[in-house]
């Protein structure tokens, strides 16, 4: 019984996430690609801050936050698929630095800014809110 309830819960969570992603895909003007890895000390020290203080600010905005997990070959491959779905893979494929947020314009498909996850939450939020929608703005 417990296993069945757990499966149902995961199913509904997957549906919810898929719905949120589809909504964000159609309304986002900037995608914030967060390069992370389990072995990255900066990521380990600042991951909770990103999830608790930064991500919620942008839940219903024109900025979509997407994780690019570079932990290993398997996670990198999965992340590549997600980045391609959001049409930002070409912009960030050469960016191997972990602990970084790369801001990609949906309109141009180019990186318009970047910031370290080690910066204070307020600085990351400000960088995302002020992210140019086009390269060079």
N, C-alpha and C positions, 0 to 999 in steps of 0.2 A: 504494500500500500504506500509506504514511504517513497519507494522508488518511482511509483507511478506519479505521485504528487510532485516529486522533484522533476520528472520529465515534463510534466505539464507546465510547471513554473518556468523551466528553461525555454520551453516552446513559446510561451507568452512573452518572455523577456526578449527572445530573438525577434519576434514579431514587432515588439515595441521599438527595438533598436533599428530594425529595418525601416520602419515607418519614419522614425526620427531622421535616419540617414537620407531617405528619399526626400523628405521635406527640406532638409538642410541642403541637399544637392541642388534643389530647384531654386533656393533663395540665397544661397551663399554668394558673396562677392569676393571674399578672400578665404583661402584655406590655410590654416596654420598647421603645418606639418611638424610634429614633434618627433625628432629622432631620439630614440631611447634604446637601451639594451640592459639586460639583467646584470651584466658585468660592469656597467658604467657607474662609478662611484657618485658622480654628479647627479645622475638620474635617480639613484637610490636615495640620496639625501634630499632631493627636491621633488620627487614624484608625488608625494602626498600633498604638497603645496599646490602643485599643478591641478590635481584632481579635486581638492577641497576648496581652494580659493580662486583659481583661475577659470577652470572649465565651466562651473555653474553660471558665471557671469555672461557667458556666450551661448547659453542653451537655446534661446529664441532670438538669435541675431543673424546678421548677414556674414558672420564669421564662423566657419566650421573648423573644429579642432580634430585632426586625424593623427593617430599614432602610427609611427613608422618604426616597427620593432626590428632592430638590427642585431638581436641577441645571437642568432645562429642562422644557418641556411634555410631552415624550415620557416622561421618567423619572418625572415627577410622576404621569402617567396610569397607568403600570405600578405604581407604589407604591400608588396609590389602590386598585387591584384587590386587591393583597395585603392592605392594611389592611382592606378590606371583608371579605375571606375570614376574617380573624381577628376580625372584628366590633369593630374599634377605630377605624374611620375617623371615625365621628361624634364621637368624643372628641377627636381630634387635627386635624380638618380645618381649624380656625381657627389652629392653632399653626404659624406660618410661620418661627419662629426656627430657624436652623440651628445645628449644634454643640450641640444639646440632646438629652437623653434624657427622654422623657415616660413615666411609669409609669402604666399603665392596668389597672384591675381588671377581670378577666373577669366577675366576678359582677355588678358595677354598671355596667360600660361607661364609667366616669368616670376622669379623671386623678386619681391619688392622690399624685403627687409628680413632681418634675423635678430634673435635675441637668445641669450643663454637662459636655461631654466634655473640657473643659480641666482639670477637677479631677483630682487624682491617681487612678491606677487603684484604689488601696485605698479611696478615698472613694466612687468609683462602685460598686465591688463591694459595699461596706457599704450604700449607698443601695438597691441592687437587692435585697440579701439582707433588708433591713429594710423593704422596700416593703409598705405596708398592702394587704391584700387587698380592703378596702372603703374607700370615700371617708370621710374624717374619722377614720380609725382612727389 
